[in-house]
């Protein structure tokens, strides 16, 4: 019999699901959502944003070792002030439960339009 006391940071699957949905980071200011299309190397990626632009985004140094991304991930982008139509910073990567929450709330409606072409 395993009668060990659960640790504070151990959550059940349902609690983890609720935690993910409760803390969904939404775009603020000039931030936009996007789909990671290609990893270029050297912490650089090509992201197709929901505003219709394709940006060469970098992962900032503070997130470089914590943020692991793959093609097809939904990410939050912050365009640069200078050259913002072509470049930006990758700020956050959404988990699958968070992506389903964003779709249900209508934030990702333009993704289906973007997937068509």
N, C-alpha and C positions, 0 to 999 in steps of 0.2 A: 504494500500500500504506500502510495506516495502522498504523504500528509505535509508536504513542505508548504510554507507560507509563500504566497505569490509576492514577487517584488513589486515595488511601486511602478516601475516603468514597463511591466508586463501587462498588456491589455488583451482582452479577448478579441476575437475577430469582429464581433458586432461593435464593441467599443472603439476599435481602431477605425472602422468604417465611419462611425459617427464623428470621430475626431477629425478625419480627413475632410468630411463635408463641412463641418463647423468652421474650419479654418481655410477656406478657399480664398486665395489671393486674387482680387479682381483688378483689372487695369485702372490706373489712376493717371490723371493728367494726360500726357502725350504717350503713355504706354499703350502697346497693342499686343494682341495675341497672334501667334503664328505657328506654322508647322515646320519642323526642322526637315529640310530636304536633303542636305548633304553635309557631311563633316569634311572640312578641307584640310585640317591639320594645324598644329600650333595653336590650339584653343580657338580656332576659327570655324564658323559654320555658315552655311547658306540657309536662310530662313525665308519662307513665303508667308508674308504677313497678311492679316485680314483686311488691311487698308489697300490691298492690291499691289503692293510693292514687294520686291525681292531684295533682301538686305544681306550684306556680309556682316555677320555678328560675331563678336568675340565673347568669350567667357572671362569676366574680370578675375584678377589674381586672387581676390578674397574668396571666390567660389570655385577656383580651378580644380581643386582636389575633392571638393564636396559635391559638385554637380556633374553627374555622369549622364550624358545624353546620347540618344540614338536617333536614326532617321525615322521620321513618322511621329516623334514626340510633339505634344502640344506645349508650347513655351510662351513665356511672357517676355516681350522685347521692349527695351527703352531706346528709342532712336537718339542718335547724337544730335547736339544742337547745331554743329557744323557738319554738313554732309549727311543729315538725318534721313534723306530719301534712299541712301545707298548703304549706310552703316549704322550699327547700333550695338547695344550690350544685351546679352542674354541674362535676364534677371532671375527667372524662376522656371522650374519644370513641373508640370502638373502630373499627379498620380492618376491612374485609371478611374478611381472613384470620383476624383475631382473633375475629370474630363466629362464623365457622365452627368455630374451636377451642372456643369457649365452648359452642356447641350440641352438639358431640361429647362434651364432658365433662359435660353435663347442667345447666349453669348457667342455660340459657335455656328450660327445659322449660315454664315457666309462660307463655311468650309465646304459644304456640299456644292455650292456654286464654284468654288475654287478647284474642286476635284474633277469637275467636268472637263476642263480644258487642259 
